[in-house]
Amino acid sequence: MHLRKARQRFLDSGDDRDLPMVDAHLHFWDPTHNYHPWLCDEPMIPFRYGDYGAIRRPFLPDEYRRLAGPHRVMGCVYMEAEWAQGQAVEEAAWIQQLHEATGWPDAMLAQAWLDRDDVEDQLEALSRFALVKGVRHKPASLPQEDYRPGHGLAGSLECPRYQAGVASLARRGWIFELQVPWWHLGELVALLERHPEMPVVINHAGVPGDRAPATLAGWREALARVAPFPQVMLKLSGIGLPDAPWRLADNRELLCTAIALFGPERCMFASNFPVDSLVVDLAELFDAFKAVSADYTREQRLAMFCDNALRCYGLDGDAFSVTSDDAGAAG
């Protein structure tokens, strides 16, 4: 079944089993053959979900498709997975080979170091790969207790060198994927005003962290500062809590708040797998996302699960299909 037919089938039925999905943020890797310092080196780094030993192994499309169970995942977008600095081209080449062998992913966000003098050379090298739609380079950040406006931290959103790298992205029309703690989001405003043509995608709902009332109030205020800019989209992903299972009770209000701020036309549900496999099963995660979105119209749900990702990453929906009318996850 092609995506066009799958979309219409869902619009006609409203049945969750028919809802076509494009996972807008996931990773594939094989640390047995490729060098990811955080997956390969000892000791393990401090990590927001706690012990991540369970994911320090290969994760490839066949496993994802199996884990998705009955959900109709028709495509996916790869996010750079922190290969060693300087290996962005090798990562892009590996992903291109994976796409050619398996049909997935359909697009990728590459690694580039935006605060380096050779940023133009980095981007030019990545431009050889048709799958590359943009770049993620997590800016430097401060602990919340140390944060002060005007801090000028090297490598942060306030850093002139980092800002010059962002300008290079904007000139190419590439997507700026941003993962930064929510208390730094206000620093994005100046870049949005400077580059109104540059698409920006905020990862992991602005990384809300814990669910303390003060945290949620600060997170909401930070998102509200950037939500009015129409070029900004928001990924509803990566919102698990440390050393705790992913529960709808912990996340429903947060997800609904994010959608209310950005609107269904600028939100994308995404798995962040295999990272979020530390806190939730993939099929259960998609069940939860469908439950959260149940009160939206069919068109709005289709936008958040599929159409927004197609539009954001410039994907050809006619190229997406599953093998039969009753197929579940497939590429």
C-alpha positions in Angstrom: 0.0 0.0 0.0 1.4 3.4 -1.0 1.3 6.3 1.5 -1.3 8.2 -0.5 -3.7 5.3 -0.2 -2.8 4.7 3.4 -3.5 8.4 4.3 -6.9 8.2 2.6 -7.7 4.9 4.3 -7.1 6.5 7.7 -9.0 9.6 6.9 -12.0 7.4 5.9 -11.8 5.0 8.9 -10.2 7.0 11.7 -8.9 3.6 12.9 -5.6 3.9 14.8 -4.5 0.7 13.1 -4.7 2.5 9.7 -2.7 5.6 10.8 0.4 5.9 8.6 3.5 7.1 10.5 6.9 8.6 9.6 9.2 8.4 12.7 10.8 11.9 12.6 13.7 11.1 15.0 15.6 7.8 15.5 19.1 6.4 15.3 20.6 3.4 13.7 24.1 2.3 14.7 26.6 -0.6 14.9 29.3 0.2 17.5 30.9 -3.1 16.7 32.1 -1.7 13.4 31.8 2.1 13.8 33.3 4.4 16.5 30.8 6.2 18.7 32.8 7.4 21.7 29.8 7.4 24.0 28.8 3.9 23.0 32.3 2.4 22.8 34.4 4.0 25.4 34.8 3.2 29.1 33.6 4.5 31.5 30.1 5.3 30.3 29.2 9.0 30.3 26.6 10.5 32.7 23.3 10.1 30.8 19.9 11.6 31.3 18.2 8.2 31.4 20.8 6.7 33.8 22.5 3.4 32.9 22.5 3.0 29.1 24.4 -0.2 28.9 21.5 -2.0 27.2 21.8 0.1 24.0 25.6 -0.3 23.5 25.0 -2.8 20.7 23.9 -2.7 17.0 20.4 -1.3 16.3 19.3 -1.6 12.7 16.1 -1.2 10.7 15.0 -4.9 10.9 14.9 -4.7 14.7 13.0 -1.4 14.7 10.4 -2.8 12.3 9.9 -5.8 14.6 9.6 -3.7 17.7 7.0 -1.4 16.0 4.6 -4.3 16.0 1.2 -3.5 14.4 1.9 0.2 14.0 2.1 1.3 10.3 5.5 3.0 10.3 6.1 3.8 6.6 9.3 5.8 6.8 11.8 7.4 9.2 14.3 10.2 9.6 17.8 9.4 11.0 19.4 11.7 13.5 23.2 11.9 13.8 24.4 9.5 16.5 27.6 11.2 17.8 30.2 9.5 15.9 33.7 10.7 16.7 34.4 14.4 15.8 35.6 14.6 12.2 33.8 11.4 11.1 30.6 13.1 9.8 31.3 12.1 6.2 31.9 8.5 7.3 28.6 8.5 9.2 26.7 9.9 6.2 28.3 7.3 3.9 27.3 4.5 6.3 23.7 5.7 6.5 23.6 6.1 2.7 24.7 2.4 2.4 22.1 1.4 5.0 19.4 3.2 3.0 20.5 1.5 -0.2 20.5 -1.9 1.5 17.2 -1.7 3.5 15.2 1.3 2.2 15.6 3.1 5.5 16.2 5.9 6.6 14.5 8.2 4.2 16.4 11.3 5.3 19.2 12.1 7.7 20.3 15.0 9.9 24.1 15.0 9.8 26.8 15.9 12.3 28.7 19.1 11.8 30.7 21.2 14.2 29.2 24.6 13.7 31.8 26.5 15.8 34.8 25.4 13.8 36.6 27.5 11.3 36.1 24.8 8.6 32.3 24.7 8.9 31.8 25.6 5.2 34.1 22.7 4.2 32.2 20.4 6.5 28.8 21.3 5.0 30.1 21.1 1.5 31.4 17.6 2.1 28.0 16.6 3.5 26.1 18.1 0.6 27.3 15.2 -1.6 24.7 13.0 0.2 21.1 13.4 -1.0 19.7 12.1 2.3 21.2 15.0 4.3 18.5 17.6 5.1 20.2 19.5 7.8 22.6 19.4 10.8 22.5 18.9 14.5 25.4 20.1 16.7 24.3 20.3 20.3 25.4 23.7 21.6 27.3 24.0 24.9 25.1 24.6 27.8 25.2 25.4 31.5 23.6 23.7 34.5 20.4 25.4 35.3 21.7 26.7 38.6 24.6 28.4 36.9 22.6 29.9 34.0 22.7 33.7 33.6 21.5 35.7 30.6 24.5 37.0 28.6 26.8 34.2 29.8 28.7 34.1 26.4 29.7 30.5 26.9 32.0 29.2 24.1 30.2 26.9 21.8 26.7 27.9 23.0 23.9 29.6 21.1 25.4 32.9 22.4 28.9 32.1 20.9 29.8 34.2 17.8 31.6 31.2 16.2 28.5 29.0 16.7 26.3 31.7 15.4 28.5 32.0 12.3 28.0 28.2 11.7 24.2 28.6 12.0 24.4 31.4 9.4 26.2 28.9 7.1 23.3 26.5 7.5 20.8 29.2 6.8 22.6 30.2 3.6 22.2 26.6 2.3 18.6 26.4 3.3 19.3 23.4 5.6 17.4 22.6 8.7 18.9 23.6 12.1 18.1 20.8 14.5 18.4 22.0 18.0 18.8 20.0 21.2 19.5 22.2 24.2 18.1 22.4 27.8 15.0 24.5 27.9 16.6 27.3 29.9 18.8 28.1 26.9 15.9 28.3 24.4 15.5 32.0 24.8 18.9 32.4 23.1 17.3 31.0 19.9 15.2 34.1 19.5 18.0 36.3 18.1 18.9 33.6 15.6 15.3 33.2 14.5 15.0 37.0 14.0 18.3 37.0 12.1 17.5 34.1 9.8 13.7 34.1 9.3 14.1 31.8 6.3 15.9 29.0 8.2 13.8 26.0 9.3 14.5 25.0 12.9 13.4 21.8 14.6 13.5 21.7 18.4 14.4 18.2 19.6 12.7 16.3 22.4 10.1 18.9 23.2 12.7 21.3 24.5 14.1 18.7 26.9 11.7 19.4 29.8 13.6 17.2 32.4 11.7 16.5 35.6 8.1 17.1 36.3 8.4 19.5 39.2 5.8 22.4 38.9 8.6 25.0 38.8 10.4 23.0 36.0 7.2 22.7 33.9 6.4 26.4 34.4 9.9 27.4 33.2 9.8 24.9 30.3 6.4 26.2 29.2 7.6 29.8 29.3 10.7 29.0 27.3 8.8 27.2 24.6 6.3 30.0 24.5 9.1 32.4 23.6 10.0 30.5 20.4 6.6 29.2 19.4 5.4 32.4 17.6 8.1 32.0 15.0 6.5 30.0 12.1 9.8 28.4 10.9 10.1 26.5 14.2 8.8 22.9 14.5 8.8 20.7 17.6 9.5 17.0 18.0 7.4 15.2 20.6 10.1 12.7 21.6 12.7 11.9 24.1 10.7 13.0 27.2 11.4 10.0 29.4 12.4 10.3 33.1 15.6 8.9 34.6 15.5 5.4 35.9 11.7 5.2 35.5 9.4 3.6 33.0 7.7 5.9 30.4 4.1 6.5 31.7 1.3 8.3 30.1 0.3 9.7 33.4 3.7 11.5 33.6 3.6 12.8 30.0 0.1 13.5 28.9 -0.1 17.1 30.2 3.4 17.9 28.9 2.6 16.6 25.4 -0.8 18.4 25.3 0.9 21.7 26.5 3.5 21.4 23.7 0.9 20.8 21.1 -1.2 23.7 22.3 1.8 26.0 22.0 2.9 25.0 18.5 -0.3 23.6 17.1 -0.7 20.2 15.4 0.6 21.7 12.2 4.1 22.1 13.7 4.5 19.1 15.9 5.9 15.7 15.0 5.7 12.5 17.1 9.0 10.6 17.1 10.4 7.6 18.9 14.1 8.6 19.7 14.8 4.9 19.5 16.8 3.0 20.5 17.6 5.6 23.2 14.1 5.6 24.6 14.1 1.8 24.6 15.7 2.3 28.0 12.4 3.5 29.3 9.6 2.2 27.0 8.8 -0.4 24.4 8.4 1.0 20.9 4.8 -0.3 20.3 3.7 1.0 23.8 5.2 4.4 23.0 3.2 4.7 19.8 0.1 3.5 21.6 0.6 6.3 24.1 1.1 8.9 21.4 -2.1 7.8 19.7 -4.0 8.0 23.1 -2.7 11.5 23.7 -3.8 12.6 20.2 -7.2 10.9 20.2 -9.2 14.1 20.6 -7.7 15.8 17.6 -9.2 15.6 14.1 -8.1 12.9 11.7 -6.3 15.5 9.6 -4.5 16.9 12.7 -3.4 13.4 13.8 -2.2 12.6 10.3 -0.2 15.8 10.3 1.5 15.0 13.6 2.3 11.4 12.8 3.1 11.7 9.2 2.5 14.8 7.0 4.6 17.3 9.1 7.6 15.1 8.8 7.2 14.7 5.0 6.9 18.5 4.7 9.7 19.4 7.1 12.2 17.0 5.5 11.1 17.4 1.9 10.2 13.7 1.5 8.3 12.3 -1.4 5.3 10.5 0.0 4.7 8.6 -3.2 8.0 6.7 -2.5 6.6 5.3 0.7 4.8 2.0 0.8 4.2 -1.2 2.8 4.0 -4.6 1.3 0.2 -5.3 1.7 -3.0 -3.7 3.0 -2.6 -5.4 6.3 1.1 -4.8 6.8 2.3 -3.3 10.0 5.7 -1.6 10.4 7.5 -1.7 7.0 9.7 0.5 4.9 
